[in-house]
Amino acid sequence: MSMARPGTGATRGVLWRELGLVLYAVQFLTRIPVPAWVGHSATRLDRSTRYFPLVGALVGTIAGALYWLASQWLPAQAAAVIAIGAGVLVTGAFHEDGLADSCDGLGGGVDRERALEIMRDSRIGTYGTVALVLALLLRVVALAALAPLAGLLALITAHAAGRTLVVAVIRFCHYARTEGLGKPVSTGITRSEWLFATGSGVALVLASGIAGLFALLAAASVAGILLWLMLRKLGGYTGDGLGAVEQCGETAALVLLAGWTR
């Protein structure tokens, strides 16, 4: 007669719960299908933020694998467009939309109320268009400067770095609205979850070696400037602002890695 080892059921329960959080983070940040049992829950969204850098690495791996594959037959510039485009498709342009809306609001709003109103508008304006085009161009040009394998690793690093910064902003900054997409997680991230996300983010950016750490620093510096503008004008961050932070961080990290190889 066999007996279950003590703690086996509890261990399975913990692993199942963590798997659910990983899948919830995938569901929230990407268009990748997940099982229906994952469901929707504000509490689960809070807890899933610890896995945001991991999901970023997943997106970077998909885009990077396509860059490596396309580079075997196509010019680097064409392969880079395919890879960056794949990243946009996998996330449903989730972060790009946030960048565009944030730049429209910060650039066109004369005061806090008007800026927040503009950011709610689904239409894209001049500031948003320019920011989006420049961010995409910078990423394509930077990626095309990298060899296929280096480009794959750089995309993993850049995407992980961008999501790591998002978790830090949620943890330490104030949410600007009384409701919105980012509201459920605005007060729900614990210190241990932030430390887990940061630790895993640092580990993931090391895919590019020591250069990955400098890429993370560059990402934090550029995203920090945008965050300072948001805090100064809006009094906090918004859901769109989180997308803008990710985009600034991702772009800065990729540009630094491209320059590192020269």
Buried (B, 14 or more C-beta within 10 A) or exposed (E): EEEEEEEEEEEEEEEEEBEBBBBBBBBBBBEBEBEEEBEEEEEBBBBBBBBBBBBBBBBBBBBBBBBBBBBEEBEBEBBBBBBBBBBBEBBEBBBBBBBBBBBBBBBBBEEBEEBBEBBEEEEBBEBBEBBBEEBBEBBBBBBBBBEBEBBBBBBBBBBBBBBBBBBBBBBEBEBBBEEBBBBBBBEBBEEEBBEBBBEBBBBBBBBBBEBBBBBBBBBBEBBBEBBEBBBEBBBBBBBBBBBBBBBBBBBBBBBBBBBBEE
